[in-house]
Amino acid sequence: MSYIEHLLQKHPLIPAVKNLADLTRIPLDNVDLIFLLNVGISEVNSFVQWAQENDKLVFVHLDLAHGIGRDREGIKYLADVLGIDGIITTKNHLIKYAKEFALITIQRLFIVDSAAIDTGKAMIKESQPDLVEILPGIVIPQIKAALRHLGIPIIAGGLVTSIEDIQILLKNNVLAISTSDAELWKYTSK
């Protein structure tokens, strides 16, 4: 089991934050990492400083970030200069670049139909990310048989709106749940 898997087994909720004010709402005892969505390059350093002060890992969603080149040099800057811990992306080549800089990688997949499942499996086979985030997360119980042989831990994200959704997902072999709903950040599996 990898270090990230160990952390997420202990605390399966991942706050997906969009601004610095969101940090004040994170329950520090229940969370080990955060996802940065829709942030600009000028803000990442402040998030990383907060995370280091609070012993949290920081992942940047590259597809939603502003002012960051979606290329090898952009990832190198995030890793070497800003000190992020990992990336989230839908793009295979960015997973490859991130691995060059020892970042933890999360491949984001949008599952809209059975063809998307097949495409997603092919992408995962090619890019070999550390984790997979499936959106919308609430579809996972319906498609779990199709995901059974991925061999990569799954994060559920999107349209998770209640504690009941979280509990159902965790019972369906989901390692963690990402959400921007600050009320759900308080969830603890204990």
C-alpha positions, 0 to 999 in steps of 0.5 A, spaced: 500 500 500 502 506 498 503 512 502 497 516 499 493 510 499 494 509 507 492 517 508 486 516 504 484 510 508 485 513 514 481 520 512 477 519 505 474 526 504 478 530 500 476 538 500 476 540 493 478 548 494 477 554 489 480 559 493 484 561 500 478 562 504 476 555 503 482 553 507 479 556 513 473 551 513 477 545 512 477 540 519 484 539 520 483 533 524 479 529 518 483 531 512 490 529 509 490 532 502 487 538 498 485 538 491 486 545 488 481 547 483 480 553 478 486 556 482 491 561 479 499 560 478 499 566 483 495 563 488 498 556 489 504 558 493 499 560 498 496 554 498 502 550 499 505 554 505 498 553 508 499 545 507 506 545 509 504 548 516 498 544 517 502 537 514 497 536 508 498 534 501 497 539 495 494 537 488 493 541 483 488 540 477 492 542 471 486 542 467 482 547 471 488 551 473 490 558 470 496 561 468 500 554 468 503 551 462 500 545 461 506 542 459 513 539 462 515 546 464 509 548 467 509 541 471 516 542 473 515 549 476 509 546 480 514 541 483 520 544 483 519 551 485 512 551 488 513 544 491 506 541 490 505 533 491 501 531 486 497 533 480 490 531 477 488 531 470 484 528 464 491 528 459 495 522 459 501 526 457 501 530 463 501 524 467 507 522 464 511 529 465 508 529 472 511 522 474 518 525 471 518 530 477 516 524 482 509 527 483 503 523 485 498 522 479 491 522 479 487 521 472 480 524 472 475 520 468 468 523 466 464 517 465 458 518 461 456 512 458 459 505 457 464 507 451 467 512 456 468 506 461 472 503 455 476 509 453 478 510 460 480 503 461 485 504 455 487 511 458 489 508 464 493 502 461 497 507 457 498 513 463 499 508 469 497 513 474 497 512 481 490 513 482 483 514 478 478 520 480 471 518 477 466 523 475 460 523 477 462 519 483 455 517 484 455 512 478 460 508 481 455 503 484 452 502 477 459 501 474 463 497 479 463 491 475 466 494 469 471 498 474 473 491 478 480 490 474 483 497 474 488 495 479 488 502 481 485 506 487 479 510 485 477 516 488 469 518 487 468 526 485 462 530 483 455 530 485 456 527 491 451 531 496 450 527 502 453 523 508 449 517 505 452 518 498 459 518 501 457 511 505 455 508 499 461 509 495 466 507 501 462 500 501 463 500 493 471 500 494 472 507 493 478 509 496 476 516 497 471 522 495 473 529 493 468 534 494 467 542 494 461 541 499 465 544 505 459 541 509 461 534 507 469 535 509 467 534 516 465 527 515 469 522 518 469 514 517 470 513 525 
